[in-house]
Amino acid sequence: MVRSVPAGFIGLIGAILGALAIGFLLTHRESAVWWQAELIVVAAVSVAIVFGAYRLAGSSYDTTDLWVILAWSVAGIVGADLIGGGLYLHQLTERVNLADPAFFFEYLSLLGLAIGLAFGISRRSRIRRELESVFDEEPVDPDAIRTLLTLLGGDGRTLRRRWDVAAAIAETTTLALPIPALAHRLAVEEMGVFPDDETDVETLLYEEILPTLAENGVVDVDYDTETVEYVGPEAAVDHLATPS
């Protein structure tokens, strides 16, 4: 349900803007060819946005990724409307024929949403593609690649924190690493990535990082003994020491 919220917002906004633009076109017919072209474009963009939102809800992106993609989608709307506002003011100043403001901004908002959505998805996928390219030079167990890919998601700091935690756990010489000891190590050694306070680091581990790594099969957490153990493929351990 949490994952579906940002994706649902994207789909809802796309559906509303598409419905408003289509409704305007149906009540303001112009020359047949131009009117049909506009109708096809609006309908196609609307359907693409709603379908894209539906696919996002069931994708491998984590919740943080989806909120970032939603933010880029909204930024696309705002950017398109700002550009449209400048063009509209220019039309008023030059006293030229004006497009209907309602449809003009509905149409631009819809296009801006589509561009922002596409850019957000592309930006979140870029890190995944770059990581996959690391393995082109040598054969690696596919399970190791999948394990590393599960660490991806969120902004750069989120990715770096997940990676550093997985690396610290994988490199330990014991079967199970005490979480307080892990928090101490991260607070002392990982300057700028984790807080200096061990209590804050423990909170991050318990609430944000370890649940994600455990859910994706990278680590096994024993909350009773407050220990964590690396359970991912051994072939991934060497690569964890060098984050992309």
N, C-alpha and C positions, 0 to 999 in steps of 0.2 A: 504493500500500500504506500509506503514512504517513497519508493522508487517511482510510483505512478504519478505522484503529485507534479513534479516539474514537467514530465512528459505530457501529462494531462493538460497543464497550462498551455503548453505549446500547441497542442491539438485544438484546444478550446479557442484560443486566440485566432488560430488559422481558420477555424470553421466560422467564427463570428465575422471576421473581416471578409472572408469569401462570400458568406451569405449576404452581407451588406452590399458588396460590390455587384454581385449577381442580381440582387433585388433592384439596385439602381438601373442596371442595364436592361432588365426586363421591363421597366417602366419608362425608359428613355431610349426608344429605338432610333437609330440613325441609318445611314446608308447600309445596306444589307451586308456587304463584304466587311466593312470596318467593324460593324456591330458584332458580327459573328466571330471575327478574329479576337476582339476584346473578350467576348464571352468565353471562348475556348481557352484563352490564356488564363483568365481569372479562375475558371473551373479547374484547369490542369494544375495551377500553382496551389490552389486550395487543397485539392485531393493529395498532392505530393506532400504538403506540410502535415496534413492529418495522418497520412500513412506513415510518414517519417516519425511522427510522434508515437504512433502505435508501435513501430519497430523499436524505438528507443526504450520504451517501457519494458520490453522483453530482451533487451540487448545485454552485453557483458559489461557495459559501463556501470560504474558504481554510482551511488546517489550523489556524491560530490560532483562527478563528471556531468550528471544530468542537470544539476543546478547551474553549473558553468555554461553548459550549452543553452539553457534557458536564458541566462544573462546575456549571452551573445545574440540570441534571437531578439530579445527586447532592445538591445543596443542597435541591432539592424533596423528595427522599426523607428527608433528615435532618430538615427542617422538619416534614414530615408525621408522622414518627415521634416527634418531640418533643411535638407537639400530642397525638398518640395516647397517649403515655406519661402526659401530664398527665391526660387523660380517664380512662385506666385506673386511675391512682392515686386519682382522685376516686371512681370506682366502688367501689374497695376500701374507701375511707374511709366511704362512704355505705352500704356493705353492700347494694348493689343487684345485680341480675342482671348477670353479667359475660359479655362476648363472649369466645369462645375466643381467647386471646392470640396463637396462631400465625396464625390467619386474620386477626385484627384488624390486626396489624402488616404482614402480607403485603399485605392490601388497601390499607391506608393508604400503604405504600411504593409500590405500583403507581400509585395516584392521585397521590402526590407526584412520582413520576418523570414522569408525563404532564404535570402542571402545570409542573414545572421545565423540561421539554423545550419546551413551548409558549412559556413566558416567554423562554427563551434564544433561540429562533428569532425571536420577536417583537422582542426587544431588538436582535439583530444586523440585523434587517430595517429597523428604524426609521431608522437613519442613511441607508440607501439610499433610503427613501421621502422623507426630508427633502431629500436632494440632488436627487431628481427634481423636487420641487416648486419648486426654484430656477428651473427652466427653463419654468415655466408662463407667465411674463409675456412671453416673447419667443420667436419661433421659433428653434430651434437645430438644427444638423445632428445627426440621430440618432446618427451615428458619433461625434460629439463627446461626447454623453451616455454612450454605451457606454464610451468611453475613460475618462471620469471615474469611472464606476462600477467599473471594474477596479481603481481605487485603493482601494476600500473593503475593509474586512476588518480583523480584529484589534481590539485595544482602541483607545482614543482616541489614545494616543501613537503607536501603530503607524500609524494612519491619517494623523495629522499629519506624521509623518516621510516617508511615501510621497508625500504631497501636496507637501510642501516640496521634496523632491528633484526631483519631476517639474516643479515650477514653476521651480526654479533651472536645470534643463537646458533647458526650453522657452524661457526668457527670454534665454539666452546669445546673443551676437551672432555666435559662431563656429559652424561646422557641427558640430564635435565638441568637447566640453568635457573637458579632462584630469580624470580622477577625483581625483588628489591636490589639484588646485585646487578642485574641488567640495567635497572633504572639509574643506579649509581654510575655505572660505566658510561652510559649515554650522556648523563648530566655533566660528567667530567671531560670526556673525550670529544664528544660531537659538538664543539662550540658553534653557536649560531644556528644549529639545526634543531636542537632540543633546548628546553629551558635549563637554567643552571640549578634550579631547585629540584631535588630528587622526588619530592612529593608530587610536583607538577608533572614530572616525567612519568611517574607511576600512573597518574590519572590518565595521561595520554595513552599509555600502554593498555590499560584495562578498558578504556571507553572507546578508543578509536582504532588503535593499530592491531593489537593482538586478535580482536574478534574478526577483523577483515582477513588477516593472514590465516587464522584457523579455519575460517569459512571456505577459503580457497585451497586448503590442504597443504599449506606451507609449514605450519607449526601445530603442535598439540599442546593445549593449555590445561594444566591441572590447578583449578582454582582452590581446591582444598589445601594443597601443599604449597601453593603460590610458586609453581615452577612451570617452565615452558621448555619444549623440546622440538628441535627441527625434525620434520617428518617428510620433507619433500625429497625428490630424487637426488641421489648423491652427485649425479652429473652436473647439477646446477650449483653446487657449493663453490667451485672455483670461480664461477662467473659472478657470484654475489659479492665478491670482494672488490669488484671494479664496477661501480654503478655507471650506467650510460648517461 
